[in-house]
Amino acid sequence: LTITIPWEDVQKGYKATLQSIATEIEMPGFRKGKVPTKMVEEKVGKTKIYEESVSKILSPAYAAELKKQNIHPIVEPHVHAKSMEEGKDWVFEIETAQTPEVTLGEYREAVKTAKAKHAIILPGKEPKKDADPEEEKIKVVFQALLEVTKLKIPELLIRYEVNRSLSRLAEQLERMKIPFEDYLKSTNKKIEDLRQEYALQALTSLQLEFVLSEIAKQEKLEVGDAEIDAIIATFPDEKLRASSQSAGQRAYIGSTLLRRKTVEMLLAL
């Protein structure tokens, strides 16, 4: 999306941000919140105030554009400022992502066929000794789904997942006091190699997530409040049970249960 903010609106956002900063700033000779805005502007600097005013200016314009184009984002937007000159309209490029359209195809037949083939043990091809039969069957089902369904994963989603994976890795290495550069050397990889690996993992994971979600809709599978309550009740820690009652946590538990229910349905075909 390309969004243009009229300079008049930029000024309004700037003044609102300046007033907000003025209520919190403290300076010698003035009580908190009583510092003249002119002095606040000189102390903080116009550049800093403009930077802090961006969200006040951009958020309503972005929301209006989403409504106008009937876009329903599933991630935080990636914002690029094309022009932020004083005295001129500001221009932003915003990248976001929607839930991709999923074409399921004959997924039931594909899963049944894949399971039937998996059940046949060919001569000279014994099953792996350490393999979990249930896990192996799930892998077969997932592979069948990916082969028969069609969808295009937004690049922004993949980038987000790659960055999250890299951040988790960096945190783990920091806890173990291993420099990131040393890890790359020990694995004989470059950062680009890691990004490519994580991108492939993210692509498969996201494909399965959206495919299973669409199958749940097709099969009219649902998770009720009672099912979520039953899971929360099994948590041994009282604080965890209490925190799990938030809307976000209940939604997460519900989505996990729905995924499990969908996989169980596919395994039962």
N, C-alpha and C positions, 0 to 999 in steps of 0.2 A: 504494500500500500504506500502511496505517496500522499503525505498530508501537509498542507500549507496552512500555517497559522498567521493570520493577519497581524501586522505590527501592533495595532491597537490592542489586540488580545494579549500579545506578548507583554506590553506595558502594564496591563492590568495584573497579569500573573507576577510580574516583577514587583509591583507595588505590594501585592498581597504577601509575597515572600519576605519582602523587606519589613513589613509590619510584624510578621510572625517572628522574625529574628529579633526585632526590636523589643518584643515582649519578654525575651529570655536573656538578652545580653546585659552584662553588668560593666559599668565604667566608673572610675573614680569621680566622686562629686554628684553622682546620680543614683537614685534608687532603681532597683530592678524593674524594667518595663517602662522607665521614664526617660530613657536616653533619646534625644532627638534623632529622628530617622536620618537626617543629613549626616550626623556624626557616625551613626551605625553604618551607613553606606560607605563612608570614608574608611572606617576601621575594617570592615569585612571585605570590601572591594566589589566592584560591579560584576566582575567575572564570576566570582563565587556565588553571588546572589542570582545571577542569570542561570548558572548551573543548577542551583537548588530549585529554581522556579520551573524547570523543564517539565517535571511531573505534573505540577498544577496546570500548566499550559496544555500539555500534550494529552493527558489522560481523558478529559472530556471529548476532545476532538477525535481521538482514537476510538472511543466508545461509540460516538456518533457515526463514524465511518463503518464500523463493524455492523451496526444496526442497519445502516443504509444499504450495505452490500449483503446483508443476511449471512454474515460470517460468524462461526461459533468456534473460537480458538480453544485448543486443549493444552497450550503451553504459554509461558510468559513470552511476550514479543521480543524480538531482537531489533533494537532501534539504532539507526544510523543517521546522524545529523548531516544533511547535505549543505545547509546554509543557516547560519545563526548570526547574521550581521546586524549590528545595531542600526535601527532606523529603517530596516527592510523586513518584509515578511519572512518568517522562518519556514524552512522546508525540511521534512523528515521522511526517510524511507523506513518503513516498518515491515518486518518479516514475521509471519506467524504461521501456524499450522492447524488444520482442521482434521477431524477424524476421517481417514481415507474411505473411499467407497470400496466395499468388498464384494467381489463376485465369487460366491461359494462353489458353484458348479455341483456336480454329483458327489458331494462329500460323503454321504452315507455309504454309497456303493464303493467309493475309493477306500474308505476305512475298512469295510467288510472284506474287500479283496486283499488289502495289505495284511490284515490280521490272519486271514486264511493262509496266505503264503508264508507268513512268519511262523505259523504253527507247524508247517511241514519241515521236518529235519532232513535235509538232503544227505545222501551217503557221503561219509568222509568229512562232514561239516557239523561237528558236535557243538552244542551251545557253550559259551564261555563259562568256566567254572565259577568265577567270582561275580558273574552278572546277576543282577536282580531281575527276575522274569517280568515283574510288573513294570519296572523302569524300562526294560527293553521293549515291552509291548507299547508303552507310551511313546517311545521314540519312533517306533514304526508308524503309529497313528499320526503323530505330528508330521512326519515326513510325507505321509500320504496326503495330509491336508495341504501342505505347502505346494505339492505338485499339482493339485487339482484346483486350487483357489487362485484368484487373481486380485491384486491390489498394489497400489503404489505408495510406499512409505515416504512422507515428506522428509526432505533432506534435513530440515531444521531439527526434526525429532532425533534423527540419527546423530547429528552434531551434539545435541544436548546429552544424549546417552553416552557418547564417547567422552565428553568432557567430565561427566559424572564418574565414569570408570577411571579416568586418569586421576581425578581428584582423590578418589578412594585409595588408589594405588599409592599416590604421593603421601597420604595420611598414614597408611600402613608402614611405608618405608621410613617415614619420620619417627614413628613410634619405635621402630627397630633401630633407629639411628643409622640408617643406610642412605647415603647420598643417592639421589635419583640417577646421576651420571654413572655411579658405580654399578647400580642395578642394570642399566642399559649395557654397560660393558660386559658384565657377567653373563647376560643373556644373549650377547652378541646381536643386539637390536638397536635400531634408531627409533627416535620418537615417532617418525612417520610409520614405521613398522607396527608399533603399538596401536597407533590410531587406526591403521587399516584392520588389524585384528579385532579391535573393539568395535569398529564400524560393522564388520561382518556379523559379529555376535549380536550387536544391537539390531541389525536388520532382521535377523531370524527371530529374535525375541519379540520385536514389535509386530512382525507379521503374525506370529502365533497369537499374540495378545488381541489383535483386532479380529483375526479369524475366529477365535474362540468366543469373543464377545458377540460377533454376528451370528454364530451358531446358536448361542444362548437365546438370542432374540427369535431366531427362526423356530427353535424348539420350545419357545415360550417358557424357558427356565427362569425361575426367580428365587430370591433369598428374602425371607421375611424377617421382621424384627425379632421374633421369637428365636430364630436360628442364630442370629447375631448375639442375642442375650445369652443363649446357651453356651456359646464359645467364650464370651467374656466371663461367665460364671466359673469356667474351668481355670482361669488365671489364679495362681496361688497368692500373688501379692495384691493387697488391698489397694495400694496406690495405683498399681497398673490397671486394676479393674475400674477405678474411678476415672483415670485419664483416658481409658478406652471408650468412655461414654461420649466423648466429643464427637461432633458430626463428622469430622474428617477421619477419625479413627474407626468409627462405625462403618463409614463408606469403604474404607480400606479392607476391613474384615469382611464386609459384604461382597466386595469384588473378588477377594480370595476364595470365599466359599462358593461363589458362582462359577469361578474358573474350575474349582475342584468338581463341582456338580456336573459341569459341561464335559470334563474329561471322563468322569465316571460313566456318563451317558454314552460317550463314544466307545469306551471300552466294552460296554454292554451290547453294542450292536452285533 
